[in-house]
Amino acid sequence: MNLNLTNVFRPKFFSLFKKGRYDRQTLMSDIIAGIIVGIIALPLAIAFGIASGVTPQQGLITAIVAGFLVSVFGGSRFLIGGPTGAFIVIVSGIVAQYGMQGLIIATIMAGVMLVVMGICKMGAIFRFIPYPIVVGFTSGIALTIFSTQIKDFLGLDAAVPSGFIPQWICYFKNIGSASLPETLMSIGCLAVIILWGKFNKRIPGSLIALILGTCASLVLSRFAGIEFATIGSKFPELAGGLPMPKPVAPQFDYETMKGLVSPAFTIAVLCAVESLLAAMVADGVTGKRHDSNTELIGQGIANIITPMFGGIPATGALARTMASINNGGKSPVTGIVHAAVLLLIYLFLMPYAVYIPLSCLAAILVVVAYNMSEWRTFKYLLKGDRADVAVLLITFFLTVIVDLTIAIEVGVLLAVVLFVKRVMETSSIEVLEEDHLAATEDDEKAQLDDTEHLDIPKGVEVYEINGPFFFGLASRLEELEEANRNDVVIRIVRMRKVSFMDSTGIRNLRNFFARTEKRGIRVILSGVNPQVMATLKKFGLDKEIGEEYIFPHIIPALAKANELLKKKRGA
């Protein structure tokens, strides 16, 4: 494998200026789009930070640092990076079990995994993850996010456990402690978000809800004595303002790293899937094309560096990416401007963040969960075949009820099983009768004046392998062999439709050859293409069978069979 980085790492940001196509008009479009996207990202970054079990400034730092790095080193012109709802569940779980140091180590490990994936050119693989698995993950994560926000949405006075089912048991037990002002604040902010979008598409409803909710909270607190749970009451240490982010040296420990391999893998897969899906959607809208391997490396770099500043995992954010495109963003400069806008807000406006009501953030996250849920797609996929429905429901319920890490691992396994199943459905091994053989030889018949060579002589049996000869199909040879005719002395294995063979296919073919040779039956291979022939030579199977018994077409193979039959009869 060629590991030359110049072949797999070609950031769009640098190629943009090499081509000399970046002009002042494009710059102005990117600046305007970047300012708008930065404003859109503000409430989301704060909400995602708090929902993930960290502080609001950590959500903002992630949007700033990762947003800048993804735009500079990524493989898409349009992708906007930052924290997303997909990571809320896994991040909160890691923080609860391993603390912030554990989250930093897991995120860096995930970043390294992403870089390795990109260098190994695995970007295209994530495009083939079955859609039911992706929908199962996202719908499950959406329901989990919704579940975690009920406490703040209703203002419940209770310590809520982490599991989905225990959460709802707790909610029903403590429903009597719900706060009417908090609930009305949540409903009001929810109404603002929904209704605002009908009148103005450029300024996000979540930002308007954040401003109005904060103002209402301050007014009611001062003049009516109604107190609301706010960011300041949850994080009293922020009362003196937000500290400047400083680089943090992670304390790597072997035992901790060993325990974090699985969560880190989950972060890496989530990041890869979400960012590449967002990049593909952006390509479809703009007509451009992203570089998936470069994108993986760029995401890896972002997730290695961001946690060193106290950030959390980040990936490409579809909603912010589409907002960038819809507002005229044309290059990665949009993402850089968006990061700069958030940095300015962090430096000069964030002291006011302590007054933001938690019920307002809960309403924003309920909308995020709804938009993530893809319930229409979920309902549509339930009409599919049983395998797809089973995969959809398994990944969904594992994500919601068990654990996202387990769901990712099982989902990847299901993707492999589903792939093998699909290939096996299109691959087969069968014994051909004489009429069947002649009927499938139109292309070869056209080159012959005499078609008598296509007759299968008595004592000859022809096996046809349709499709790749790999581990999912290899044992079929043995099954067919058990039902063999007693008069067979020559077996022709026809491989014209075999595109590749794996080591299991080679092993089974070798065992098949050994068994038939012991019975005095000669094996002849036909239709062997150059790629399959190279595989046979690599494992030395061409020498064992004998190169004189391996042919590129069925016709010379049948001729060889006739020759061997005459010798046997003559003897």
C-alpha positions as CSV (number, residue, x, y, z in Angstrom):
1,M,0.0,0.0,0.0
2,N,1.3,3.4,-1.0
3,L,1.5,5.6,2.2
4,N,2.6,8.7,0.4
5,L,0.6,11.4,2.2
6,T,0.4,13.6,-0.9
7,N,-1.9,10.9,-2.4
8,V,-4.4,10.9,0.4
9,F,-4.1,14.3,2.1
10,R,-5.1,17.2,-0.1
11,P,-6.9,19.9,2.0
12,K,-9.4,21.9,-0.1
13,F,-8.3,25.1,1.7
14,F,-4.8,25.1,0.2
15,S,-5.8,23.9,-3.2
16,L,-8.3,26.8,-3.3
17,F,-5.5,29.3,-3.4
18,K,-3.2,27.3,-5.7
19,K,-5.8,27.5,-8.5
20,G,-5.9,31.3,-8.1
21,R,-9.7,31.3,-8.4
22,Y,-10.4,33.0,-5.1
23,D,-11.4,36.6,-5.6
24,R,-12.8,39.5,-3.6
25,Q,-16.4,38.7,-4.4
26,T,-16.0,35.1,-3.1
27,L,-14.3,36.4,0.0
28,M,-17.3,38.7,0.8
29,S,-19.7,35.8,0.3
30,D,-17.7,33.6,2.6
31,I,-17.5,36.4,5.3
32,I,-21.3,37.0,5.3
33,A,-22.0,33.3,5.4
34,G,-19.4,32.7,8.1
35,I,-21.0,35.4,10.3
36,I,-24.4,33.9,10.0
37,V,-23.2,30.4,10.6
38,G,-21.3,31.6,13.7
39,I,-24.4,33.1,15.1
40,I,-26.3,29.9,14.4
41,A,-23.6,27.8,16.0
42,L,-23.6,29.8,19.3
43,P,-26.7,28.4,21.1
44,L,-26.0,24.9,19.7
45,A,-22.4,24.9,21.0
46,I,-23.6,26.0,24.5
47,A,-26.4,23.5,24.6
48,F,-24.3,20.6,23.3
49,G,-21.6,21.4,25.9
50,I,-24.0,21.3,28.9
51,A,-26.0,18.3,27.6
52,S,-22.7,16.4,27.2
53,G,-21.9,16.8,30.9
54,V,-19.2,19.4,30.4
55,T,-19.3,23.2,30.7
56,P,-20.8,25.6,28.1
57,Q,-17.4,27.1,27.4
58,Q,-16.1,23.7,26.4
59,G,-18.8,23.4,23.8
60,L,-17.8,26.9,22.5
61,I,-14.1,26.0,22.5
62,T,-14.9,22.9,20.5
63,A,-16.8,25.0,17.9
64,I,-14.0,27.5,17.7
65,V,-10.9,25.2,17.5
66,A,-12.5,22.3,15.7
67,G,-14.4,24.6,13.3
68,F,-11.1,26.2,12.3
69,L,-9.1,23.0,11.9
70,V,-11.8,21.1,10.0
71,S,-12.0,24.0,7.5
72,V,-8.2,24.3,7.1
73,F,-7.4,20.6,6.9
74,G,-10.7,19.0,5.7
75,G,-11.5,17.5,2.3
76,S,-14.7,19.4,1.7
77,R,-15.2,23.0,0.5
78,F,-18.3,23.5,2.5
79,L,-18.2,21.3,5.7
80,I,-18.6,23.3,9.0
81,G,-17.1,21.4,12.0
82,G,-18.0,21.5,15.6
83,P,-19.8,19.7,18.4
84,T,-23.0,17.9,17.4
85,G,-25.9,16.1,19.1
86,A,-24.6,12.7,18.0
87,F,-21.8,12.9,20.6
88,I,-23.9,13.9,23.6
89,V,-24.6,10.4,24.7
90,I,-21.1,9.0,24.4
91,V,-19.4,12.1,25.8
92,S,-21.6,12.2,28.9
93,G,-21.0,8.5,29.5
94,I,-17.2,8.9,29.2
95,V,-17.2,11.9,31.5
96,A,-19.3,10.1,34.1
97,Q,-17.0,7.1,34.1
98,Y,-13.5,8.4,33.4
99,G,-13.8,12.2,34.0
100,M,-12.4,14.9,31.8
101,Q,-9.0,13.3,31.5
102,G,-10.6,10.2,30.2
103,L,-12.6,12.2,27.6
104,I,-9.4,14.0,26.5
105,I,-7.5,10.7,26.0
106,A,-10.5,9.0,24.3
107,T,-10.9,12.0,21.9
108,I,-7.2,12.1,21.0
109,M,-7.3,8.3,20.5
110,A,-10.3,8.7,18.2
111,G,-8.4,11.4,16.3
112,V,-5.5,9.1,15.7
113,M,-7.8,6.4,14.5
114,L,-9.4,8.8,12.0
115,V,-6.0,9.8,10.7
116,V,-5.0,6.2,10.2
117,M,-8.3,5.5,8.5
118,G,-7.7,8.4,6.1
119,I,-4.1,7.3,5.4
120,C,-5.3,3.8,4.7
121,K,-7.8,5.2,2.2
122,M,-10.8,3.9,4.1
123,G,-13.0,6.9,3.4
124,A,-15.0,5.1,0.7
125,I,-15.9,2.3,3.0
126,F,-18.1,4.5,5.2
127,R,-20.3,5.2,2.1
128,F,-21.3,1.6,2.1
129,I,-22.6,1.4,5.7
130,P,-26.2,0.3,5.2
131,Y,-28.7,3.1,5.5
132,P,-30.9,1.3,8.1
133,I,-27.9,1.2,10.5
134,V,-27.3,5.0,10.0
135,V,-31.0,5.8,10.6
136,G,-31.1,3.4,13.6
137,F,-28.1,5.2,15.2
138,T,-29.4,8.8,14.6
139,S,-33.0,8.0,15.6
140,G,-31.8,6.3,18.7
141,I,-29.4,9.2,19.6
142,A,-32.3,11.7,19.0
143,L,-34.6,9.8,21.4
144,T,-31.8,9.6,24.0
145,I,-31.2,13.4,23.7
146,F,-34.9,14.1,24.1
147,S,-35.0,11.9,27.1
148,T,-32.1,13.7,28.8
149,Q,-33.8,17.1,28.4
150,I,-37.1,16.3,30.1
151,K,-35.7,17.3,33.6
152,D,-34.8,20.8,32.5
153,F,-37.8,21.2,30.2
154,L,-40.2,20.5,33.1
155,G,-38.0,21.9,35.8
156,L,-38.1,18.7,37.8
157,D,-36.5,18.6,41.2
158,A,-34.9,15.2,41.1
159,A,-31.5,13.5,40.5
160,V,-32.0,11.8,37.1
161,P,-30.1,8.5,36.4
162,S,-28.3,7.9,33.2
163,G,-30.1,5.0,31.6
164,F,-33.1,5.6,29.3
165,I,-35.6,3.3,31.2
166,P,-34.4,4.5,34.7
167,Q,-34.8,8.1,33.5
168,W,-38.4,7.7,32.6
169,I,-39.2,5.8,35.8
170,C,-37.7,8.8,37.6
171,Y,-39.7,11.2,35.6
172,F,-43.0,9.5,36.3
173,K,-42.1,9.3,40.0
174,N,-41.2,12.9,40.3
175,I,-43.7,14.5,37.9
176,G,-45.3,16.2,40.9
177,S,-42.2,18.3,41.4
178,A,-42.4,19.9,37.9
179,S,-42.1,23.7,37.9
180,L,-44.9,25.6,36.1
181,P,-42.7,28.7,35.3
182,E,-39.9,26.4,33.9
183,T,-42.3,24.4,31.8
184,L,-44.0,27.6,30.4
185,M,-40.5,29.0,29.6
186,S,-39.6,25.8,27.7
187,I,-42.9,25.8,25.8
188,G,-42.6,29.5,25.0
189,C,-39.0,29.0,23.7
190,L,-40.1,26.0,21.7
191,A,-42.9,28.0,20.1
192,V,-40.5,30.8,19.2
193,I,-38.1,28.4,17.5
194,I,-41.0,26.8,15.5
195,L,-42.8,30.0,14.6
196,W,-39.7,32.1,13.8
197,G,-38.6,29.7,11.1
198,K,-41.8,30.4,9.2
199,F,-41.0,34.1,8.9
200,N,-37.2,34.3,8.8
201,K,-34.8,31.6,7.5
202,R,-31.6,33.5,7.8
203,I,-31.5,34.2,11.6
204,P,-32.0,31.0,13.5
205,G,-35.0,30.7,15.8
206,S,-32.8,29.1,18.4
207,L,-30.8,32.3,18.8
208,I,-34.0,34.4,19.1
209,A,-35.4,32.0,21.7
210,L,-32.1,32.2,23.6
211,I,-32.2,36.0,23.7
212,L,-36.0,36.3,24.5
213,G,-35.8,33.5,27.1
214,T,-32.8,35.1,28.8
215,C,-34.5,38.6,28.9
216,A,-37.8,37.1,30.2
217,S,-35.9,35.2,32.9
218,L,-34.1,38.4,34.0
219,V,-37.3,40.5,34.0
220,L,-39.4,37.9,35.9
221,S,-36.6,37.3,38.4
222,R,-36.3,41.1,39.2
223,F,-39.9,42.2,39.1
224,A,-41.9,39.1,39.9
225,G,-39.5,37.2,42.1
226,I,-39.7,34.1,39.8
227,E,-36.4,32.3,39.7
228,F,-35.2,30.1,36.9
229,A,-32.4,27.5,36.8
230,T,-29.7,29.1,34.7
231,I,-26.2,28.3,33.4
232,G,-25.0,30.5,36.3
233,S,-26.8,28.4,38.9
234,K,-25.5,25.2,37.4
235,F,-22.0,26.4,37.0
236,P,-21.4,29.0,39.7
237,E,-17.7,29.1,38.9
238,L,-18.6,31.0,35.7
239,A,-19.9,34.0,37.6
240,G,-16.5,35.7,37.3
241,G,-16.5,35.3,33.5
242,L,-15.1,32.6,31.2
243,P,-11.4,31.8,31.5
244,M,-9.2,31.9,28.4
245,P,-8.7,28.4,27.0
246,K,-5.2,27.1,27.7
247,P,-3.5,24.0,26.2
248,V,-3.8,21.0,28.5
249,A,-1.2,18.2,28.5
250,P,-3.1,14.9,28.6
251,Q,-1.9,12.4,31.2
252,F,-1.8,9.1,29.3
253,D,-2.1,5.9,31.3
254,Y,-2.0,2.4,29.8
255,E,-4.8,1.0,31.8
256,T,-7.0,4.0,31.2
257,M,-6.2,3.9,27.4
258,K,-7.0,0.2,27.3
259,G,-10.4,0.8,28.8
260,L,-11.1,3.7,26.4
261,V,-10.3,1.8,23.2
262,S,-14.0,0.9,22.7
263,P,-15.4,4.5,23.4
264,A,-12.7,6.0,21.2
265,F,-13.6,3.7,18.4
266,T,-17.2,4.7,18.8
267,I,-16.2,8.4,18.6
268,A,-14.1,7.7,15.5
269,V,-16.9,5.9,13.7
270,L,-19.5,8.4,14.6
271,C,-17.3,11.2,13.4
272,A,-16.5,9.5,10.2
273,V,-20.1,8.6,9.4
274,E,-21.6,12.0,10.3
275,S,-18.9,14.1,8.6
276,L,-18.8,12.0,5.3
277,L,-22.6,11.9,5.1
278,A,-22.7,15.7,5.6
279,A,-20.0,16.1,2.9
280,M,-22.0,13.9,0.5
281,V,-25.2,16.0,1.1
282,A,-23.2,19.2,0.5
283,D,-21.8,17.7,-2.8
284,G,-25.3,16.8,-3.9
285,V,-26.5,20.4,-3.4
286,T,-23.4,22.2,-4.8
287,G,-22.3,19.8,-7.6
288,K,-18.8,19.7,-6.1
289,R,-16.9,16.7,-4.9
290,H,-15.2,16.1,-1.5
291,D,-12.1,14.0,-0.8
292,S,-13.2,11.5,1.8
293,N,-9.7,10.4,2.8
294,T,-8.5,13.9,3.3
295,E,-11.7,14.6,5.3
296,L,-11.0,11.8,7.7
297,I,-7.4,13.0,8.2
298,G,-8.7,16.6,8.8
299,Q,-11.3,15.3,11.3
300,G,-8.6,13.3,13.0
301,I,-6.3,16.4,13.3
302,A,-9.2,18.4,14.7
303,N,-10.0,15.7,17.3
304,I,-6.4,15.4,18.3
305,I,-5.8,19.1,18.9
306,T,-9.3,20.3,20.2
307,P,-9.3,18.3,23.5
308,M,-5.8,19.8,24.3
309,F,-7.7,23.1,24.7
310,G,-10.4,21.5,26.8
311,G,-12.8,20.8,23.9
312,I,-14.9,17.7,23.3
313,P,-15.3,15.5,20.2
314,A,-16.3,17.3,17.0
315,T,-17.3,16.4,13.5
316,G,-19.0,17.9,10.4
317,A,-22.3,19.4,11.3
318,L,-24.9,19.0,8.5
319,A,-27.3,21.8,9.7
320,R,-24.5,24.4,9.9
321,T,-23.0,23.2,6.6
322,M,-26.4,23.6,4.8
323,A,-26.8,27.0,6.5
324,S,-23.4,28.0,5.1
325,I,-24.4,26.9,1.6
326,N,-27.8,28.5,1.7
327,N,-26.2,31.9,2.8
328,G,-23.6,32.0,0.0
329,G,-20.7,30.1,1.5
330,K,-18.4,28.9,-1.3
331,S,-15.2,27.7,0.4
332,P,-13.5,26.6,3.7
333,V,-13.0,30.3,4.5
334,T,-16.6,30.3,5.6
335,G,-15.8,27.8,8.4
336,I,-12.8,29.9,9.4
337,V,-14.9,33.1,9.7
338,H,-17.5,31.2,11.6
339,A,-14.8,30.1,14.2
340,A,-13.5,33.7,14.4
341,V,-17.0,35.0,15.1
342,L,-17.5,32.5,17.9
343,L,-14.1,33.5,19.3
344,L,-15.1,37.1,19.5
345,I,-18.4,36.2,21.1
346,Y,-16.5,34.0,23.6
347,L,-14.1,36.9,24.5
348,F,-16.6,39.7,24.8
349,L,-20.2,38.5,25.2
350,M,-20.0,35.2,27.1
351,P,-20.1,36.7,30.6
352,Y,-23.8,37.2,29.9
353,A,-24.2,33.4,29.3
354,V,-24.7,32.8,33.0
355,Y,-28.2,34.3,32.7
356,I,-29.4,31.8,30.1
357,P,-32.2,29.6,31.5
358,L,-31.6,25.8,31.3
359,S,-35.2,25.4,30.2
360,C,-34.5,27.5,27.2
361,L,-31.5,25.3,26.2
362,A,-33.7,22.2,26.8
363,A,-36.2,23.6,24.3
364,I,-33.4,24.1,21.7
365,L,-32.2,20.5,22.2
366,V,-35.7,19.1,21.9
367,V,-35.8,20.7,18.4
368,V,-32.4,19.3,17.7
369,A,-33.6,15.9,18.7
370,Y,-36.7,16.2,16.5
371,N,-34.6,17.2,13.5
372,M,-32.2,14.3,14.1
373,S,-34.9,11.7,14.6
374,E,-35.7,11.2,10.9
375,W,-39.0,9.6,12.0
376,R,-40.4,9.8,8.5
377,T,-37.4,7.9,7.1
378,F,-37.6,5.4,10.1
379,K,-41.3,4.8,9.3
380,Y,-40.5,4.3,5.6
381,L,-37.7,1.8,6.3
382,L,-40.1,-0.3,8.3
383,K,-41.7,-1.2,5.0
384,G,-38.5,-2.8,3.7
385,D,-37.4,-6.4,3.8
386,R,-37.1,-8.3,7.0
387,A,-33.3,-8.1,7.2
388,D,-33.3,-4.3,6.8
389,V,-36.1,-3.9,9.4
390,A,-34.3,-6.2,11.8
391,V,-31.0,-4.2,11.4
392,L,-32.9,-0.9,11.9
393,L,-34.6,-2.0,15.1
394,I,-31.6,-3.7,16.6
395,T,-29.4,-0.6,16.2
396,F,-32.2,1.7,17.4
397,F,-33.0,-0.2,20.6
398,L,-29.3,-0.9,21.4
399,T,-28.6,2.8,21.1
400,V,-31.6,3.8,23.3
401,I,-31.7,1.0,25.9
402,V,-28.3,-0.5,26.1
403,D,-25.3,1.7,25.1
404,L,-24.2,3.7,22.1
405,T,-20.8,2.0,22.2
406,I,-22.3,-1.4,22.0
407,A,-24.7,-0.2,19.3
408,I,-21.8,1.1,17.2
409,E,-19.9,-2.2,17.6
410,V,-22.9,-4.3,16.8
411,G,-23.8,-2.0,14.0
412,V,-20.4,-2.4,12.3
413,L,-20.8,-6.2,12.7
414,L,-24.3,-6.1,11.2
415,A,-22.9,-4.0,8.3
416,V,-20.4,-6.8,7.6
417,V,-23.0,-9.6,8.0
418,L,-25.4,-7.7,5.7
419,F,-22.7,-7.2,3.1
420,V,-21.9,-10.9,3.2
421,K,-25.5,-11.8,3.0
422,R,-26.1,-9.5,-0.1
423,V,-23.0,-10.9,-1.8
424,M,-24.1,-14.5,-1.1
425,E,-27.5,-13.8,-2.5
426,T,-25.8,-12.7,-5.8
427,S,-23.3,-15.6,-5.7
428,S,-23.8,-19.3,-6.2
429,I,-22.2,-22.6,-7.2
430,E,-24.2,-25.0,-9.3
431,V,-23.7,-28.2,-11.3
432,L,-24.4,-27.5,-15.0
433,E,-26.3,-29.9,-17.2
434,E,-25.4,-30.1,-20.9
435,D,-28.3,-28.0,-22.1
436,H,-27.6,-25.3,-19.5
437,L,-24.0,-25.2,-20.5
438,A,-24.8,-24.8,-24.2
439,A,-27.4,-22.1,-23.5
440,T,-24.9,-19.9,-21.6
441,E,-22.2,-20.1,-24.2
442,D,-23.6,-17.6,-26.8
443,D,-20.5,-15.4,-26.6
444,E,-18.2,-18.4,-27.2
445,K,-20.4,-20.0,-29.7
446,A,-20.2,-17.0,-32.0
447,Q,-16.5,-17.7,-32.4
448,L,-17.0,-21.4,-33.4
449,D,-18.1,-23.1,-36.5
450,D,-18.4,-26.5,-34.8
451,T,-20.4,-26.4,-31.5
452,E,-19.8,-30.1,-30.8
453,H,-17.0,-29.1,-28.4
454,L,-19.7,-27.7,-26.1
455,D,-21.1,-31.2,-25.4
456,I,-20.4,-32.5,-21.9
457,P,-19.0,-36.0,-22.3
458,K,-20.1,-38.8,-20.1
459,G,-18.0,-38.9,-17.0
460,V,-17.4,-35.1,-16.9
461,E,-19.1,-32.8,-14.4
462,V,-19.1,-29.0,-14.7
463,Y,-19.4,-26.8,-11.6
464,E,-20.1,-23.1,-12.3
465,I,-19.2,-20.5,-9.7
466,N,-21.2,-17.3,-10.1
467,G,-19.7,-14.3,-8.2
468,P,-16.8,-13.9,-5.8
469,F,-15.4,-17.1,-4.3
470,F,-14.9,-16.0,-0.7
471,F,-15.5,-17.3,2.8
472,G,-19.3,-16.9,2.6
473,L,-19.6,-19.2,-0.4
474,A,-16.6,-21.5,-0.2
475,S,-18.2,-24.4,1.7
476,R,-20.8,-24.8,-1.1
477,L,-18.3,-26.9,-3.1
478,E,-18.2,-29.6,-0.4
479,E,-22.0,-29.7,-0.3
480,L,-22.2,-30.2,-4.1
481,E,-19.5,-32.8,-4.0
482,E,-21.4,-35.0,-1.5
483,A,-24.2,-35.3,-4.1
484,N,-21.8,-36.3,-6.9
485,R,-22.5,-38.9,-9.6
486,N,-20.6,-42.3,-9.3
487,D,-19.5,-42.2,-13.0
488,V,-17.6,-38.9,-12.7
489,V,-13.9,-39.0,-13.5
490,I,-13.3,-35.4,-14.4
491,R,-14.6,-32.2,-12.8
492,I,-14.4,-28.9,-14.5
493,V,-14.7,-25.9,-12.2
494,R,-15.9,-23.0,-14.3
495,M,-14.7,-19.6,-12.9
496,R,-15.5,-17.1,-15.6
497,K,-17.7,-15.0,-13.2
498,V,-15.3,-15.2,-10.3
499,S,-13.9,-11.6,-9.8
500,F,-11.7,-12.4,-6.8
501,M,-10.9,-15.2,-4.3
502,D,-10.0,-14.8,-0.6
503,S,-7.8,-17.1,1.5
504,T,-10.8,-19.2,2.6
505,G,-11.8,-19.7,-1.1
506,I,-8.3,-20.9,-1.8
507,R,-8.3,-23.2,1.1
508,N,-11.6,-24.8,0.1
509,L,-10.5,-25.1,-3.5
510,R,-7.3,-26.8,-2.4
511,N,-9.3,-29.2,-0.1
512,F,-11.7,-29.9,-3.0
513,F,-8.8,-30.7,-5.3
514,A,-7.2,-33.0,-2.7
515,R,-10.4,-34.9,-2.0
516,T,-11.2,-35.4,-5.7
517,E,-7.7,-36.5,-6.5
518,K,-7.8,-39.2,-3.8
519,R,-10.9,-40.5,-5.6
520,G,-9.1,-40.6,-8.9
521,I,-11.1,-37.6,-10.2
522,R,-9.1,-35.0,-12.2
523,V,-9.9,-31.3,-11.6
524,I,-9.8,-28.8,-14.4
525,L,-10.3,-25.0,-14.0
526,S,-11.8,-22.9,-16.8
527,G,-12.5,-19.2,-17.2
528,V,-9.7,-18.1,-14.9
529,N,-9.1,-14.4,-15.3
530,P,-5.7,-12.8,-14.7
531,Q,-6.6,-11.5,-11.2
532,V,-7.7,-14.9,-10.0
533,M,-4.7,-16.6,-11.7
534,A,-2.4,-14.2,-9.8
535,T,-4.1,-15.3,-6.5
536,L,-3.7,-19.0,-7.4
537,K,0.0,-18.4,-8.1
538,K,0.4,-16.4,-4.9
539,F,-0.7,-19.4,-2.8
540,G,1.0,-22.0,-5.1
541,L,-2.3,-23.7,-6.0
542,D,-1.5,-23.4,-9.7
543,K,1.4,-25.8,-9.2
544,E,-0.7,-28.2,-7.2
545,I,-3.5,-28.4,-9.8
546,G,-1.0,-28.2,-12.7
547,E,-0.9,-25.2,-15.0
548,E,-1.8,-27.5,-17.9
549,Y,-5.2,-28.0,-16.3
550,I,-6.0,-24.3,-15.9
551,F,-7.7,-22.6,-18.9
552,P,-9.1,-19.1,-19.7
553,H,-12.2,-20.6,-21.5
554,I,-14.5,-23.6,-21.2
555,I,-13.9,-24.8,-24.7
556,P,-10.2,-25.8,-24.3
557,A,-11.1,-27.2,-20.8
558,L,-13.7,-29.5,-22.4
559,A,-11.2,-30.4,-25.1
560,K,-8.7,-31.4,-22.4
561,A,-11.4,-33.4,-20.7
562,N,-12.1,-35.3,-23.9
563,E,-8.4,-35.9,-24.3
564,L,-8.1,-37.3,-20.8
565,L,-11.2,-39.5,-21.3
566,K,-9.7,-41.0,-24.5
567,K,-6.5,-41.8,-22.7
568,K,-8.4,-43.5,-19.8
569,R,-10.4,-45.6,-22.3
570,G,-7.4,-46.5,-24.3
571,A,-5.6,-47.6,-21.1
